[in-house]
């Protein structure tokens, strides 16, 4: 009986994890995310050891262009907020 209980708990945690990921994705796609919410998402990714490396600077620039932040990229792919 204890095995079933543990499996149910794992399943519930997996469901909660998936729901949280989906909520974060929708928040980011919606574009209205506060600094506190971004920090929560950042910490969630860090806690779950999520890492990603773009294939190229252009891939990174394309992804940054999709985010709801002002600024343009300079010639090295860094965000230029002087504008």
C-alpha positions, 0 to 999 in steps of 0.5 A: 500500500505504501508504494501506491501512496508514494506513486500517487505523490510523485504523480501529483508533484509531476502534475503540479510541475507541469501546470506551473511550467504551463502557467509560466509559459503563458505569462511570458507569452502574454508579455505582462510580467513583473520583475518579481514574476520574472525572478520567480520563473528564473529561480524555478529554472535554476532550481530545476537545473534548466540550461540552454545555449543558443546555436548562434548569436542570431538565435539568441537575438531572435529569442530576445526579440520575442520577449516583451522588453524594450531595447535593441541588440548591438553588433555583439548581440547584447541588449542596447538600452540606450535608445 
